[in-house]
Amino acid sequence: MKAIITPSALCGEVKAPASKSVAHRALICAALSDRATKIDCSTTSADIEATADCLRQLGARITKTDTGFLVDPITDSTENAVLNCGESGSTLRFMLPVAASLGKAVSLYGSGRLPERPIGELCEALRSHGCITSGDTIPLTVSGKLEAGDYVIDGSVSSQFISGLLLSLPQTHAESTVTVIGEIQSKPYINMTLSVLSDFGIKTEFKGNKIKIFPNNGFISPEKYTVEGDWSNGAFFICADAIDGNDVKCSNLTDKSIQGDKAVAEITKKYGSDIRIDVGNIPDLVPVLAVTACFFKATTVFYNAARLKIKESDRLLSTQKLITDLGGCAEATDDTLTVYGNGKLSGGTVDSFNDHRIVMAAAIAAAACEKETVINGCEAVNKSYPTFFEEYKALGGKVKLD
């Protein structure tokens, strides 16, 4: 499917969808809890549904409600369950150790670029603590049972490895530690995991580079849990507002959130001068921040960005190509993306690379381009924000989906 966008000002108010990252974690904790949990989650997406479906395959009963999900926990996990993680890196990296904590053989697979995304270090951590994996990439089977103990994980690859272990180790009921070596990437996502664990009765301690999971009696349901708004997806409309000619307000977001991507609100205020932005903790913001930078006459350097190469697309290259195909100037290295803004983009035909964030960044840019833009593969938005183009149209965006 392609989106054909005619330039037009975006004006009005949009409600940010529910946080995909929080929803993954809340669904898992609820499925491992002592009793049912009602999760208020105002929106869903392909990634959230992938996690819910995997939990169903493991034995949880998850039903849709008018406001989100009702989760009846796993009481007896299914032997030889087969988990389809879709294209969701979070689902794969969380469900792999969660499945291992249940002590029955489970197979996992996925689609898109997911089989290429790294999980070898996570598999090795599981193998060193009581589990057997059939390989280091999906499709794979995990068996055995996750053991308590001292885990060591390289923090420079993915914080999702760490979060996956943190979501699983309370199942052992014993004390465990996760020591992170190297530079910790996306630390706010680890803090998010610890916050959700706390909401479900799990006590932890994060000091320096070591996280301790205290002995426990298992996950305790809060009975009702509300998923907050998503700064990651709200960022597209916050960036739209930063571009001259637009007037967009994004609601359902809280300044008290521990989501790292709330940094978008402050970053966009700095545009107009040459700046350098460390994106180690906010990699998902890069595509939209980069196209927004094109509309200012300044040079913007995004650094500490190597992890973007192992996302749904190689986002350093796909973002660079998005900008150049729209008539802008950008340069990527293994760890940086430099945008040479000249205050405008002309428009053109761009490819989504099957990456939801590239589609949405392209759409935000297209509204302010000088001529029509065509986005090929625009259905990729379903991964995280299925209603994106509906919201876009409501703000005055002129888009035809073909």
N, C-alpha and C positions, 0 to 999 in steps of 0.2 A: 504494500500500500504506500501511496505517496501523499504528502501534504503540500498543497500549492498555496503559498502565502503571499498576499498583496500587502505592501506596507501600509500601516495604519497605527495611530496612537493607541496605546493601551491605557485605559482609565477605569477606575472603580475599585471595588474591594473584593478580595478573594480569601476564602477560608483555607488555611493550610490543611492538608490531609493528615491523618494520624501517622505518627512516627513508625515507619517500617521497622527500624532497628529496635525500638522498644517493644513493638508487637511480637517480633520473633522471640524475644527473651521472656515476655510475659506468658505467651502460649506454652513454651517449654516448661517454665516453672509451674504453671497451673496443671499441666499434664502429669507432673511428678509429685503433686501435692497430696495432702491427706483428705481433701474433700473438694467438692465442685467450686469453680470460680466463674463468676460472670465478668467478662472482659468487655468494657465499653471501648470500642474501636470504631471511630466514625467512618473510616474508609478501609478498603482492603486493596490487594494487588496480587499479581501472579506470584511474587516472592513470598508474601505472607501466606497465601493459599498453599504454596509448596510446603512450608513448615507445618501448617495445620494438617495437610494430607499425610505427611510423614508420621506425625504423632498419632493420627488415626490408625495407620498401618501397624504401629507399635502397640495399639490397644486402647488408646484414649478415645472417648466419645466427645466429639466436638461438633456442636450444632450452631448454625447461624441464628442470630436474634435480630430484632429491629435495630439494636444499637451495637452489635458486634458479635461476640461468641459466648456460648456457654460451654465450659470445659469440664467434663467428668474425667477424673484422672485415670491413668493406667493402673489397673489392679493386678493383671496377669499378662505380662508382655507376650507378644505373639512370636512363636518360633519360626525362623526362616522368613521373616518379613522382608518385603522388597520396597525400598524407599526411593521414590523419584524426586530428586532435589530440583528438578527443572533447570533453570539457569542461575539459581541463587547460591552465591558463595557463602552467605551466612547460613543458609539451610544446611548445606553440605558440611561445613566446618563445625557447626553446632550439633547436628544430628549424628555425626560419626561417633564422637565420644559419648553422647547421650545413649545411643544404641549400645555401645560397649558397656555402659554402666548397668544395663538391664540383664546382662549375662546370657543372652541368647544370640544365635547366629543371625546376622542381618546383612542384606545386600543393599548397596547404594549405587545409584547411577544418576546421570544428569544429561543435559543437552547444551547446545550452543558452544560457548567457549569454556564451559565449566570443566570438562575433562582435562583441559590444559592448565587449569589454575592449580597452583602448588598446594599439596597437603602432605608431602613426604615427611616433614618434620613432626607434624601432628601424629601421623601413623607410627613413627618411631617412638614417640612418647607413649603411645598406647601399648606398643609391643614390649616396651621395657617395664610395663606395669600390668602384666597379666593377660594381655590380649594378643590375638593373632589376626593379622590382616593379610589379604591375598595379594596385596601390592601397594604401591604408593600413589596410584591414580585411579580414578573411577573409570569403569565399573569395578567395584571391589566388594569383598565380603569381610566382615569383622566378626570374630567370635571370641570366646573367653569372657572374662569379667574384669572390668576396671578395678584396680586396686588403689587404696590410699597410699600416699607416700610423698616423696619429694620429686617434683618435676622441674625440668630445666627447659626453657623454650627461648629461641631467638626472637626477640621482639621486633626485628627489622623487616620480617617478611609479612606477617599479618597479625593484627591484634585479635582476629577471629579465632586463631588457635588457642589463645589464652582464654578468651571468653568461653569457648567450647568446653575447655577443661573446668573452668569455674562453674559452669552450669551443670556439670556431670559429677564432680567429686563429692558434693554433699550426699550423693546416693550411697557412698561408702560409710557414712555416719562417723567417720574417724577424722582425725586431724591430717591435713595435707598442706603442702606448700607448693607454690608455683614461683620459681625464680626466673626472672626475665633477664637474659643477657643481650648485649648490644643495645642499640638505641630503640626505645619503645616508640613504635609508630601508632598513631591514632589512639593515644592514651585516653581521650574522653570516652571512647567506646568501651574501654575496660571499666572505667568509672561508672558508666551506664549499667553494665552487667552487675557490678557490685551493688548498685542502688536497687535494681530489681530483685536481686537475691535477698537483700535486706527486707524488702517489702514482703517477701515470702518466708521470712523467719530465719534466714541463714546469716550467721555472723561471720564476718571476714575482717581482715586487717591488711592494709596496703601500706607498707613502709619501704621507702627506697625502691629497690627493684624486686622485692619479695612480697607475695600475697599469701596470707595464711587463711585457710578454711578451718574454722574451729569444729570440734566434735559437735554433732547435732542429732536431733531425732527426726530429721527429714524436713521437707518443704511443708510449710504451714500456709494454707490458703488464706488470703485476706477476705475471701468470699466475693468481694467486688474490687475490680482494678480498672483504672481509667488510663488509656494510652494517650499521652500528650501529643500536641501538634508537632509536625515534622519540619524542623529548620532546614533539612537537606533539600526537600522539595519546595518549601516556601521560598528558598533562596532564589529560585528562578524568577519569581515575581518581585522579590526585593531588588534584584539586579535590574529588572525591567524598569522599576521606579527610578533607578539611578541614571537612566538614559534620558536625555533631553526630549521633551515632547510627551513623555508618559507621566501618568499620575496614578500609581497603583499602591494600594494599601493591602497588607497581608495580615489577617487576624488568626486567632487560634494558636498563637505562639507566646511563650512566656520567657521573659528575660532571666528568670530563675532556673531555667533548664540547664542541665549539665551537658546537653548536646554540644559537641565542639563546633558544629556548623553554624551556631548562632553568631559566630565571628563574622559572617557575611555582612551583618548590619554595620559593623565598624569598618570593615575593609572598603566597602563601597564609598564611604565618606572620604577616603584618602585619594580616590581617583582624581586625575587632573595634574598630578605631579609624578615624576619618575619614582617608582617604589619597588621594593623587593618583598615578596610574601613567602614566608615559610609555610608550606602546605603539608608538612609531615603529619599533622593532626587533622587536616581538613581536605583530604584528597578528592572527595566527591564534589567539592565546590569548584574545582579547577575549570571544567568546561565552560560553565556559565560566567565565572569571573573573567575568564580569558576573552570571551566574545564581548563582554561588557567593556573591557579595557580598550577594545578597538575604537570605541566611540569617544575616546578622550585623546587629546594630543600629548601623549606621554608614553614612556616605555615602562612596561610592567614585567618584572621577572618573578616567575614562580619557581621556587627551588625546594630541595628535599622532596623531589617528586618521583623518584624512581619507581615507587609502588604503583603508579598509575599505569605502568606497562602491563600489569597482570590483572587488570580489571576486566569488565565485559568486553572491552576492546583495549588495545594499547592506547590509552587515552592521551598520552603525550603526542603520538603521531596522529590519532584521529582528530584531536582538537586542533592541532596545527593545520591539518588538511581542511578541516571545516572553515577555519579562518581564511586560508589562502583561496579556497574555492568561492568564498564570499567577497573576494577582492581585497582582503586585508593582508598583513604581513606578520608572520610568526616564525619562530625558529625553535626546534626541539633538540635537546641533547639527551643523554641517558638519565639525567637527573633534573633537568630544568626545562621550562618553556618560557620563552621570551616573546612578548607581544609588543610590536612597534605600532602604537596607536596613532592614527592620523585624523581621528574624529568622525570617521564614517566607514561604512561597508556598502558595497554596491549591490550585492545579491547574486543569485546564481543557482546552480544545481549542486546539492550536497548529498553525501551518503551517510546513513545512520550508523554504519558498522554494527548493526544490531545492538546498539547501546542506547538505553533509555535516556541517559544524561546528555548524550550528543544530540539526540532528537530535540529535547527540550531547550538546550542551549541554542540550537539552530533556530528554533521557533522564536525565542526571545529576540535574537539578533535580527531575524527576518522582518519583524514588525517595524524595525527602524532602518532597514536597508533602503537603498535608492530605487530598487526595482524588485520585481517578483523573485521569490525563492521557492525552489522545489526541494523537498526533503524526501529522499527515497528510503523506504523501510521504516516509516514513521510509527508503525504498530509496536515498535519496541517500547513505547511508553507504558504499555500494559504491565511491564515488569514491576514498576513501582508506583505509577500514577495514571491509572486507566482513564480518569476523567480530566486529564490535563487539557486536552483540546476543547472540551466543553467549557472549562473555566476560561480558557484563552478567548473563545468566542464571546463569552459573557462580558469580557473586558473591552470588547470592540475589535478583537483580532479577526482579520479577514482570512479565513483558511477554508480550503476545499479539500476534503479527504477523498481520494480516488483510488 
